[in-house]
Amino acid sequence: MKAAVLYDVNTPLQIERIALPNIENDQVRVRLVASGVCHSDWHVVKGEWPFISIPIILGHEGAGIVEEIGSEVNNIKVGDHVILSWKRNCGLCEMCQVGYPNLCDAEADQRVQPHLLNSGRQMDKFNGLGTFSTETILPQDVVIPIDKEIPLPQAALVGCGVVTGVGAVLNTAKVQPGKSVAVFGCGGVGLNVIQGAMIAGAEPIIAIDILNNKLELGKQFGATHTVNSSQVDPVMAIQDLTEGQGVHYAFEAIGLISDPFKQSILCTRKRGITVYVGHAPVNTPVDFDARILFSEKMVIGSYYGTCRPRVDFPRLLGLYKADKLKLDELVTRVYPLEQINQAFTALGAGEVARSVLDLT
């Protein structure tokens, strides 16, 4: 198999030939067809997540076709089209039992994955998946069968960016129809927050970014108003658009604990809710004036869109088939695996909603 390997931070990924081990009884071998290029992968490349072991096969937003199954695998067949979930869960702990498998208490014990060997060297896979490769071996619980009518490049994006953004609205915040929403950041996740707000029936939906091309994408995905925060104070602009009250919900989808995060708190009304969706670099401090909480504002986090993959992935694809969820429009560019570094360059420059690797 071929894979894109990161050997050191701030260096280009290298395309390598890597041998796959034999599958175990509860494992599945998947021939990958497509992988999204996510900002989380970029965090690792930039050295912003030092807890990630290197060398590593990056990629965690993948879809493909099942090639082989172990003897103990249930509900998955050879030939199935599948999306991969990067969050394992035990099904037994308190969080799993009350419907929050994304917060599984036993995840650390469940993250053991088969390592890939390259000339005898162990190779980690990012988030246990390593989808910047042509094949991967996974435990059956992270392999989610889907309708074969769904194009796999679009389906791949559901495995992270789509469910993270839409889920933050529908699952975490539970936005109600007619409530106002502001979304800071119109990248891959932010666009999905915007379309999640549209699906929820929010009004108005205000998109905030520093790039006009991203704001245009925000409109395409359902924003009713846009604010270029490099030109105007976004808090004041949001106040003007909401009769001085502020929004009911604000979503920070950038991953910056600086101005955007503070602004996302300041722009909400009394008892407003700010949802932190982005992933900041490790050890980033949070600093804001606690007096703004006297109006009973709330700040909550959203992890993996508070999703239940076996429930939410098919539900999102059902919305796509009903023309209520935009997936085709998310795929801005398609690259072969050998051009993964060009895909990262486009991501870093803010040129794309989402790039997809064609792994066929």
Secondary structure, 3 states (H helix, E strand, C coil): CEEEEECCCCCCCEEEECECCCCCCCEEEEEEEEEEECHHHHHHHCCCCCCCCCCEECCCCEEEEEEEECCCCCCCCCCCEEEECCCCCCCCCHHHHCCCHHHCCCHHHHCCCCCEEECCEEEEEHHHCCCCECEEEEEHHHEEECCCCCCHHHHHHHHHHHHHHHHHHHHHHCCCCCCCEEEECCCHHHHHHHHHHHHHCCCCEEEEECCHHHHHHHHHCCCCEEEECCCCCHHHHHHHHCCCCCEEEEEECCCCCCHHHHHHHHCEEEEEEEEECCCCCCCCCCCCCHHHHHHCCEEEECCHHHCCHHHHHHHHHHHHHCCCCCCHHHEEEEEEHHHHHHHHHHHHCCCCCEEEEECC
